[in-house]
Amino acid sequence: MTITSAATEQADLAVVAPTVITVDRSAVVAPVNRRIFGSFVEHLGRCVYDGIYEPGHPTANEDGFRLDVIELVKELGSSTVRYPGGNFVSGYRWEDGVGPRDQRPVRRDLAWHSLESNQVGLDEFARWCELTGSELMMAVNLGTRGIEAALDLLEYTNHPSGTSLSEQRIANGAKDPYNIRMWCLGNEMDGPWQIGHMSAEDYGKLAARTASAMKTADKDLELVVCGSSGSAMPTFGEWERVVLEHSYNYVDYISCHAYYQERNGDLGSYLASSLDMQYFIETVVATADHVKHKLKSKKTIQLSFDEWNIWYLDEHQASDEVNEDWTHAPRQLEDTYSVADAVVFGNLLMTLLKNHDRVAAASLAQLVNVIAPIMTEPGGDTWRQTTFFPFSVTSRLAKGEVLRPRIDAGTYTTAVYGEAPLVDAVATADAATGESALFLVNRSQTEAIDVTINVSDLNATVITEAVTLHDEDVYAKNTLQDQDRVGLKQLEGAVLDEGTLTVTLPPVSWSAVALG
Ligand code: AHR
């Protein structure tokens, strides 16, 4: 099963059988860990410059950060923020971005063919994280650099004081160490596009040596080794096996990256994209556990799904987007998302939750302007893309424990995935507050679907919120000119009666129901 298969016209052959869902309070996947709601800020296009940072903007603070963007980031509810890349990190010298701003060098960023002014670096970004309430997740450069630069960076960020680099941090205004816990050991090192990409053998050895050295400094660091840059890579699976065989004892997570898009007008297959994500997760878990048993290890490696999103990558690759003029912060990868995109997106987030026992952390790639839920205009507005809504609602309502419900739904035929369920769902329940939530998707392009949900285990008495993302025009989008074209609507007709919740899910919709 692969998202790159040629798709033929999809026939939405929906025979809408009654859909019955049962929420079993004992079918616990895992406690909700806020790290599942992470995001990603890369020095790419207008994500940092003219995105989170725009010194001349009317809302900018003394650091040059836009406060209107910070407000939306908080509303989005993202937790951990991965930084500073992505492909960018593989050519990055972190030292360029610290110290007096007027002495920082301008450099070429080969990953995105742009100029990097280094006006935003580690210290500024750490302050931005504090303002947004985010946990900083840092990536080290294993493309052009190696162990020494990684250790230096770790000393700068985490050592309290009294060493050359920790004193440099203090002199730069950060008295307390940042105490960064999660670290990515490079980025997508299997990708031929990656600066300094290498074979699984070479990377596995380098990652192991870097991780071992970093853990000598702090044994409690949480280290993420690079998995394949996508499940369509020819080395997918084998890469994970080889890399983990070298690094298993020193790392805690293996990364997964996946981007989805509608191809060839095949909306039916696109709406079932989460089946591919499920396959991806199961394959990486199987490979990691194979290595665990082979090495007779007691440790279980978790997945850091630290790049996931909708990305119209084919269109970007086909267009002549390379920034030959080497400008600063060009408009790159600025996808505009539709209602259908947001429904698929919401379903991907549900899939991460359904696998939360193994997917312990995730990062929506990315946060602002670059394939992002938040858009900005220089000197002007900031607005929410359609994908903003499923993320913010899920992040706000998903509390306590994730429950995997039993779903009896009809199916439809897709060109890429064969038979796919018309309805998908996941639930959360918080024993401490008695609150629970259901997140649901209807993939049918033609039919509203009545769903009967047995929630008696949740002991709920009232529906506190019922919202849906749906539109007559599945390709409706929010744009600079029409910023509120798409938003959440009331999910009409939801009824809770003696342990049975009934809802009608509109065609091509993502919905959430909160119970108290
Ligand atoms: O998120 C955009 C890019 O996608 C990242 O820089 C890279 O890691 C991935 O290929």
Boltz pocket constraint, residues with backbone or C-beta under 6 A from the ligand:
constraints:
  - pocket:
      binder: B
      contacts: [[A, 42], [A, 85], [A, 86], [A, 87], [A, 88], [A, 187], [A, 188], [A, 229], [A, 307], [A, 365], [A, 366]]
      max_distance: 6.0
